[in-house]
Amino acid sequence: MKMITAIIKPFRLDDVRAALNELGVSGMTVTEVKGFGRQKGHTELYRGAEYTVDFQPKVKVEVAIDSPLLDQAIEAIMGAAQTGKVGDGKIFVSNIENVVRIRTGELDNDAL
């Protein structure tokens, strides 16, 4: 089992969700986050005062999947999230040792 964590632009979330649903991914966790990488910050003017915006709004999507779906899921996320501009985001993949569904006590793949 794998955990995919994707940091994407907020307006691409619906496309990513739809792409993962087509693969049969039934659940995900979405968190609004802020961050920066190569995109860095920028300066804005608000009511005559100039200030620096260091962190860009992003969305973190977390999906636990069975290992055979990993490559398809990554391609689906990339295809749906990519705009071709700086700041499209990143995808991180990590191993999951155990999963337990709290309600039923099901384990691992059955809990997904």
VOTITOR-462660 format. One record per residue: x, y, z of N, C-alpha, C, O, CB in turn; residue in three letters. Coordinates in steps of 0.1 Angstrom, whole numbers, padded with zeros to 4 digits, always signed. Glycine has a CB too. Layout:
BEGIN
XYZXYZXYZXYZXYZALA;...
//
This chain:
BEGIN
+0008-0012+0000+0000+0000+0000+0009+0012+0000+0020+0013+0006-0010+0000+0012MET;+0004+0023-0006+0011+0035-0008+0003+0047-0004-0010+0047-0005+0016+0037-0022LYS;+0009+0057+0001+0003+0070+0004+0008+0080-0006+0020+0083-0007+0005+0075+0019MET;-0001+0086-0014+0003+0097-0023-0001+0110-0017-0013+0112-0013-0004+0095-0037ILE;+0009+0119-0015+0006+0132-0011+0009+0142-0022+0021+0143-0026+0014+0136+0002THR;-0001+0149-0027+0001+0158-0038-0002+0172-0034-0012+0175-0028-0008+0154-0050ALA;+0008+0181-0036+0006+0196-0033+0003+0202-0047+0011+0202-0056+0019+0202-0026ILE;-0009+0208-0048-0014+0213-0061-0020+0227-0060-0022+0232-0049-0024+0203-0068ILE;-0022+0233-0071-0029+0246-0071-0044+0244-0068-0050+0234-0073-0027+0253-0085LYS;-0049+0253-0060-0063+0250-0055-0073+0249-0067-0083+0241-0065-0067+0262-0047PRO;-0072+0256-0077-0082+0255-0088-0081+0242-0096-0090+0240-0105-0081+0267-0097PHE;-0071+0234-0094-0070+0221-0101-0076+0210-0093-0076+0198-0097-0055+0218-0104ARG;-0081+0212-0081-0086+0202-0072-0097+0193-0078-0097+0181-0078-0090+0208-0059LEU;-0107+0200-0084-0118+0192-0090-0114+0183-0101-0119+0172-0102-0129+0202-0095ASP;-0104+0188-0109-0099+0179-0120-0092+0167-0114-0093+0156-0120-0090+0188-0129ASP;-0084+0169-0104-0076+0158-0098-0086+0148-0092-0084+0136-0093-0066+0164-0087VAL;-0096+0153-0085-0106+0144-0079-0113+0136-0089-0115+0124-0088-0116+0152-0071ARG;-0117+0142-0100-0124+0135-0111-0115+0125-0117-0119+0114-0120-0128+0145-0122ALA;-0102+0128-0119-0092+0118-0125-0090+0106-0116-0089+0095-0121-0079+0125-0128ALA;-0089+0109-0103-0088+0098-0094-0100+0089-0093-0100+0077-0091-0084+0103-0080LEU;-0112+0096-0093-0125+0088-0093-0126+0079-0105-0131+0068-0103-0136+0098-0093ASN;-0121+0083-0116-0121+0074-0128-0113+0062-0126-0116+0051-0132-0116+0082-0140GLU;-0103+0063-0118-0094+0051-0115-0101+0042-0104-0096+0030-0102-0080+0055-0110LEU;-0111+0047-0098-0117+0039-0087-0113+0042-0073-0116+0035-0064-0115+0024-0090GLY;-0105+0053-0072-0101+0058-0059-0113+0063-0052-0119+0073-0057-0089+0068-0060VAL;-0116+0057-0040-0129+0061-0034-0128+0071-0023-0138+0076-0019-0135+0048-0028SER;-0116+0075-0019-0115+0084-0008-0102+0092-0008-0092+0087-0014-0117+0078+0005GLY;-0103+0104-0003-0091+0112-0002-0092+0122+0009-0104+0125+0013-0088+0119-0016MET;-0081+0128+0014-0081+0138+0023-0076+0151+0017-0065+0150+0010-0073+0135+0036THR;-0083+0162+0018-0078+0175+0012-0077+0185+0023-0085+0187+0032-0089+0179+0002VAL;-0065+0192+0023-0062+0202+0033-0057+0215+0025-0049+0214+0016-0051+0197+0043THR;-0062+0226+0030-0057+0239+0024-0044+0242+0031-0044+0242+0044-0068+0250+0026GLU;-0034+0244+0024-0021+0247+0029-0015+0259+0022-0020+0264+0012-0011+0235+0028VAL;-0004+0264+0028+0004+0275+0021+0018+0271+0021+0023+0264+0029+0002+0288+0029LYS;+0025+0275+0010+0039+0272+0009+0046+0278-0003+0039+0286-0010+0041+0257+0008GLY;+0059+0276-0005+0065+0280-0017+0077+0272-0020+0082+0265-0011+0070+0295-0015PHE;+0081+0272-0032+0093+0265-0037+0100+0274-0046+0104+0285-0042+0089+0251-0044GLY;+0102+0270-0058+0108+0278-0068+0099+0290-0072+0104+0300-0077+0111+0271-0081ARG;+0087+0289-0069+0077+0300-0072+0080+0312-0064+0077+0323-0068+0063+0295-0070GLN;+0086+0310-0052+0089+0321-0043+0077+0330-0040+0066+0327-0044+0101+0330-0049LYS;+0079+0341-0034+0069+0350-0031+0068+0362-0041+0076+0362-0051+0070+0356-0017GLY;+0060+0371-0038+0059+0383-0047+0054+0394-0038+0049+0393-0027+0049+0380-0059HIS;+0055+0406-0044+0052+0418-0037+0038+0423-0042+0036+0423-0054+0062+0430-0038THR;+0029+0427-0032+0016+0432-0036+0014+0446-0029+0021+0449-0020+0005+0422-0032GLU;+0005+0453-0035+0001+0466-0030-0013+0466-0024-0022+0462-0032+0003+0478-0041LEU;-0015+0469-0012-0028+0468-0005-0030+0481+0002-0023+0485+0012-0029+0456+0004TYR;-0040+0489-0002-0044+0502+0004-0031+0511+0005-0029+0517+0016-0050+0500+0018ARG;-0024+0511-0005-0012+0520-0006+0000+0515+0001+0011+0521+0000-0015+0533+0001GLY;-0001+0503+0008+0011+0498+0015+0016+0486+0007+0008+0477+0003+0007+0494+0030ALA;+0029+0485+0006+0035+0473-0001+0039+0463+0009+0045+0466+0019+0047+0478-0010GLU;+0035+0450+0005+0039+0439+0014+0043+0427+0006+0039+0426-0006+0028+0436+0024TYR;+0051+0418+0012+0055+0406+0005+0047+0394+0009+0044+0392+0021+0070+0404+0008THR;+0042+0387-0001+0035+0375+0001+0045+0363-0001+0048+0360-0013+0022+0374-0009VAL;+0049+0357+0010+0059+0347+0009+0053+0333+0006+0059+0325-0002+0067+0346+0022ASP;+0042+0331+0011+0036+0317+0009+0024+0318+0000+0015+0327+0001+0031+0312+0023PHE;+0023+0308-0010+0013+0308-0019+0002+0298-0015+0006+0288-0008+0018+0303-0033GLN;-0011+0300-0017-0021+0291-0013-0020+0278-0022-0019+0279-0034-0035+0297-0014PRO;-0021+0267-0015-0020+0254-0022-0030+0245-0016-0036+0248-0006-0006+0248-0021LYS;-0032+0233-0022-0041+0223-0016-0032+0210-0015-0026+0206-0025-0054+0220-0025VAL;-0033+0203-0004-0027+0191-0002-0037+0179-0003-0047+0179+0005-0019+0190+0012LYS;-0035+0170-0012-0044+0159-0014-0036+0146-0010-0025+0144-0015-0048+0158-0029VAL;-0043+0139-0001-0037+0126+0004-0046+0115+0000-0058+0115+0003-0034+0127+0019GLU;-0040+0105-0006-0047+0093-0011-0040+0081-0007-0028+0079-0011-0050+0094-0026VAL;-0046+0071-0001-0040+0058+0002-0046+0048-0008-0058+0047-0010-0044+0053+0017ALA;-0036+0042-0015-0040+0033-0026-0033+0019-0025-0022+0018-0019-0038+0039-0040ILE;-0038+0010-0032-0031-0003-0034-0019-0001-0043-0021+0006-0053-0041-0014-0039ASP;-0008-0007-0041+0004-0005-0048+0003-0007-0064+0009+0001-0071+0014-0015-0044SER;-0005-0016-0069-0006-0018-0083-0012-0005-0090-0009-0004-0102-0014-0030-0087PRO;-0019+0003-0083-0025+0015-0089-0016+0027-0089-0020+0038-0094-0038+0018-0082LEU;-0004+0026-0083+0004+0037-0080+0008+0045-0093+0005+0057-0094+0017+0033-0074LEU;+0013+0038-0103+0017+0046-0115+0005+0053-0122+0006+0064-0127+0024+0036-0125ASP;-0006+0046-0123-0018+0052-0129-0023+0064-0121-0027+0074-0127-0029+0041-0130GLN;-0022+0063-0108-0027+0074-0099-0018+0086-0101-0022+0097-0102-0027+0070-0085ALA;-0005+0084-0102+0005+0095-0103+0002+0101-0117+0002+0114-0118+0019+0090-0102ILE;+0001+0093-0127-0002+0099-0141-0015+0107-0141-0016+0117-0147-0002+0088-0151GLU;-0025+0102-0134-0038+0109-0134-0037+0122-0126-0042+0132-0131-0049+0100-0126ALA;-0030+0123-0115-0028+0135-0108-0020+0145-0116-0023+0157-0117-0020+0132-0095ILE;-0009+0140-0123-0001+0149-0131-0009+0155-0142-0008+0167-0145+0012+0141-0136MET;-0016+0146-0149-0024+0151-0160-0035+0161-0157-0037+0171-0164-0031+0139-0167GLY;-0041+0160-0145-0051+0169-0141-0046+0181-0134-0052+0192-0135-0060+0161-0131ALA;-0034+0181-0128-0029+0192-0120-0019+0201-0128-0017+0212-0125-0022+0187-0108ALA;-0014+0196-0139-0004+0203-0147-0009+0214-0155-0019+0213-0163+0004+0193-0156GLN;-0003+0226-0153-0007+0238-0161+0005+0242-0170+0003+0250-0179-0011+0250-0152THR;+0017+0237-0167+0029+0240-0174+0036+0253-0169+0045+0257-0175+0025+0242-0188GLY;+0031+0258-0158+0037+0270-0152+0043+0267-0139+0041+0256-0132+0026+0281-0150LYS;+0052+0275-0134+0059+0274-0121+0048+0273-0110+0039+0281-0111+0069+0285-0119VAL;+0050+0264-0101+0041+0263-0090+0030+0252-0091+0021+0252-0084+0034+0276-0087GLY;+0031+0244-0102+0022+0233-0103+0021+0224-0092+0011+0218-0089+0025+0225-0116ASP;+0032+0222-0085+0032+0214-0073+0042+0202-0073+0050+0201-0082+0018+0209-0070GLY;+0040+0193-0064+0048+0181-0062+0039+0169-0058+0028+0171-0053+0059+0183-0052LYS;+0044+0157-0061+0038+0145-0056+0048+0137-0048+0060+0135-0053+0033+0136-0068ILE;+0045+0133-0036+0053+0125-0028+0046+0112-0026+0034+0111-0024+0055+0132-0014PHE;+0054+0101-0026+0049+0087-0024+0056+0081-0012+0069+0082-0011+0051+0079-0037VAL;+0049+0075-0003+0055+0069+0009+0047+0055+0011+0036+0053+0006+0054+0077+0021SER;+0054+0046+0018+0049+0033+0021+0039+0034+0033+0041+0042+0042+0060+0023+0024ASN;+0029+0026+0033+0020+0024+0044+0022+0010+0050+0020+0001+0042+0005+0027+0040ILE;+0024+0009+0062+0026-0004+0068+0013-0011+0072+0011-0022+0069+0035-0003+0081GLU;+0004-0003+0078-0009-0009+0082-0020+0002+0081-0018+0014+0082-0008-0013+0097ASN;-0032-0004+0078-0044+0005+0077-0055-0003+0085-0056-0015+0084-0049+0007+0062VAL;-0062+0004+0094-0073-0001+0101-0085+0007+0100-0084+0019+0102-0069-0003+0116VAL;-0096+0001+0095-0109+0009+0095-0114+0009+0109-0117-0002+0114-0119+0003+0084ARG;-0116+0020+0115-0120+0021+0129-0134+0015+0131-0136+0007+0141-0120+0035+0134ILE;-0143+0017+0123-0157+0013+0125-0158-0002+0125-0165-0008+0134-0166+0018+0114ARG;-0151-0009+0116-0153-0024+0115-0141-0032+0119-0143-0044+0122-0156-0027+0100THR;-0130-0026+0121-0118-0033+0124-0111-0040+0112-0101-0047+0114-0121-0043+0134GLY;-0116-0037+0100-0110-0043+0088-0095-0038+0087-0092-0027+0092-0118-0039+0075GLU;-0087-0046+0081-0072-0043+0080-0068-0042+0066-0073-0048+0057-0064-0054+0087LEU;-0057-0034+0064-0050-0032+0052-0059-0030+0040-0067-0020+0040-0041-0044+0050ASP;-0057-0038+0029-0065-0035+0017-0080-0035+0019-0087-0027+0012-0061-0045+0006ASN;-0085-0043+0028-0099-0043+0030-0104-0030+0037-0115-0026+0035-0103-0055+0040ASP;-0095-0024+0044-0098-0011+0050-0098+0001+0040-0104+0011+0043-0088-0008+0062ALA;-0091-0001+0029-0091+0010+0019-0105+0011+0013-0107+0019+0004-0080+0007+0009LEU;
//
